[in-house]
Amino acid sequence: MPDYTREFLLEGTAEMRFLHNCLALDWIAAARMPSLTGHPQTERPVGFTAVEINCLIMAEQAFRRYRIARPWSNQILDAMGICAKYYGVTRTVLLSDRSDVVEVRQKVMVFVRVVTGKNFHEIGDKFERSHSVVIHACKKYERAIRTALTPVE
């Protein structure tokens, strides 16, 4: 391999390193999803790719570290920002009315609900949406996200 190619791969951009980490951790996502019998399974929750599950796992870990260092900051905004970063969107895009980010917004809302335990009204206020939108998102994705974030024992 030429030196300049090796240097490029070693340095890499943040996105390349992130993608590499997501792909490298694919086996972790499969191992963390328990089946009904409690044994690890290889099936993914409906609506989530392996990369998304890895992103959610890494976002949860990042949120936990962030909360330990900054217990005084707003949990909802912190979780929203961290999860949005792992999805590759900004907080401004999440709060916009763009129809191409509806699914990502819903998944981030549910992520915030799962990791913070805040109520629908509080989350809806921070996302500039009605609490019923948060309820709909939770009905759609909460079980899958909780499954993905629950470690197998």
C-alpha positions as semicolon CSV with decimal commas, in nm:
position;residue;x (nm);y (nm);z (nm)
1;M;0,000;0,000;0,000
2;P;0,140;0,343;-0,089
3;D;0,249;0,564;0,200
4;Y;0,008;0,844;0,114
5;T;-0,285;0,597;0,119
6;R;-0,175;0,457;0,453
7;E;-0,144;0,807;0,600
8;F;-0,489;0,898;0,473
9;L;-0,642;0,588;0,629
10;L;-0,456;0,634;0,955
11;E;-0,550;1,000;0,987
12;G;-0,900;0,970;0,840
13;T;-1,184;1,204;0,903
14;A;-1,408;1,183;1,205
15;E;-1,683;1,039;0,985
16;M;-1,454;0,763;0,857
17;R;-1,345;0,670;1,209
18;F;-1,708;0,675;1,323
19;L;-1,818;0,450;1,036
20;H;-1,526;0,216;1,100
21;N;-1,623;0,194;1,468
22;C;-1,987;0,127;1,379
23;L;-1,897;-0,150;1,137
24;A;-1,639;-0,299;1,371
25;L;-1,892;-0,315;1,654
26;D;-2,160;-0,493;1,450
27;W;-2,112;-0,814;1,648
28;I;-2,168;-0,623;1,973
29;A;-2,511;-0,510;1,855
30;A;-2,612;-0,865;1,775
31;A;-2,480;-0,993;2,108
32;R;-2,663;-0,726;2,312
33;M;-3,011;-0,813;2,183
34;P;-3,163;-1,083;2,403
35;S;-3,409;-1,334;2,262
36;L;-3,719;-1,449;2,448
37;T;-3,512;-1,723;2,608
38;G;-3,249;-1,477;2,729
39;H;-2,981;-1,596;2,488
40;P;-2,811;-1,362;2,242
41;Q;-2,966;-1,350;1,899
42;T;-2,864;-1,221;1,561
43;E;-3,196;-1,065;1,458
44;R;-3,223;-0,687;1,469
45;P;-3,528;-0,493;1,588
46;V;-3,753;-0,396;1,299
47;G;-3,669;-0,055;1,157
48;F;-3,307;-0,049;1,273
49;T;-2,989;-0,135;1,088
50;A;-2,690;-0,281;1,268
51;V;-2,511;0,050;1,224
52;E;-2,803;0,235;1,388
53;I;-2,799;-0,003;1,683
54;N;-2,426;0,051;1,727
55;C;-2,480;0,425;1,705
56;L;-2,748;0,407;1,975
57;I;-2,521;0,199;2,200
58;M;-2,232;0,443;2,155
59;A;-2,464;0,742;2,203
60;E;-2,592;0,595;2,529
61;Q;-2,237;0,540;2,654
62;A;-2,140;0,895;2,553
63;F;-2,449;1,034;2,726
64;R;-2,370;0,846;3,049
65;R;-2,013;0,982;3,048
66;Y;-2,138;1,334;2,973
67;R;-2,394;1,321;3,255
68;I;-2,131;1,216;3,508
69;A;-1,911;1,511;3,412
70;R;-2,197;1,766;3,390
71;P;-2,483;1,671;3,625
72;W;-2,623;2,027;3,626
73;S;-2,692;2,052;3,252
74;N;-3,027;1,982;3,081
75;Q;-3,062;1,607;3,032
76;I;-3,304;1,627;2,741
77;L;-3,094;1,871;2,540
78;D;-2,777;1,675;2,618
79;A;-2,927;1,342;2,506
80;M;-3,079;1,505;2,198
81;G;-2,748;1,659;2,094
82;I;-2,543;1,344;2,154
83;C;-2,784;1,113;1,971
84;A;-2,824;1,361;1,685
85;K;-2,446;1,371;1,646
86;Y;-2,434;0,993;1,612
87;Y;-2,711;1,008;1,351
88;G;-2,517;1,274;1,163
89;V;-2,769;1,558;1,199
90;T;-2,768;1,879;1,398
91;R;-3,012;1,986;1,667
92;T;-3,136;2,258;1,432
93;V;-3,225;2,000;1,167
94;L;-3,407;1,788;1,425
95;L;-3,617;2,085;1,530
96;S;-3,700;2,182;1,171
97;D;-4,013;2,075;0,985
98;R;-3,819;1,884;0,720
99;S;-3,998;1,564;0,624
100;D;-3,677;1,375;0,546
101;V;-3,574;1,367;0,913
102;V;-3,906;1,258;1,064
103;E;-3,788;0,902;1,131
104;V;-3,456;1,017;1,277
105;R;-3,639;1,273;1,495
106;Q;-3,872;1,003;1,625
107;K;-3,582;0,770;1,707
108;V;-3,397;1,051;1,885
109;M;-3,714;1,137;2,083
110;V;-3,743;0,777;2,198
111;F;-3,371;0,761;2,277
112;V;-3,414;1,071;2,496
113;R;-3,713;0,912;2,668
114;V;-3,529;0,585;2,733
115;V;-3,205;0,732;2,868
116;T;-3,353;1,021;3,068
117;G;-3,691;0,886;3,178
118;K;-3,846;1,229;3,126
119;N;-4,218;1,262;3,053
120;F;-4,377;1,318;2,714
121;H;-4,459;1,685;2,777
122;E;-4,101;1,778;2,870
123;I;-3,955;1,598;2,569
124;G;-4,217;1,746;2,337
125;D;-4,138;2,097;2,462
126;K;-3,765;2,059;2,390
127;F;-3,835;1,917;2,042
128;E;-4,094;2,191;1,979
129;R;-4,360;1,926;1,920
130;S;-4,679;1,815;2,091
131;H;-4,657;1,546;2,357
132;S;-4,876;1,327;2,136
133;V;-4,598;1,320;1,874
134;V;-4,362;1,184;2,139
135;I;-4,621;0,925;2,243
136;H;-4,655;0,810;1,881
137;A;-4,276;0,782;1,844
138;C;-4,251;0,582;2,167
139;K;-4,523;0,341;2,057
140;K;-4,335;0,292;1,732
141;Y;-3,972;0,254;1,852
142;E;-3,943;0,231;2,232
143;R;-3,941;-0,147;2,258
144;A;-3,673;-0,181;1,990
145;I;-3,450;0,088;2,143
146;R;-3,486;-0,054;2,494
147;T;-3,392;-0,398;2,355
148;A;-3,090;-0,256;2,177
149;L;-2,969;-0,070;2,487
150;T;-3,023;-0,354;2,732
151;P;-2,705;-0,558;2,784
152;V;-2,733;-0,934;2,774
153;E;-2,636;-1,093;3,103
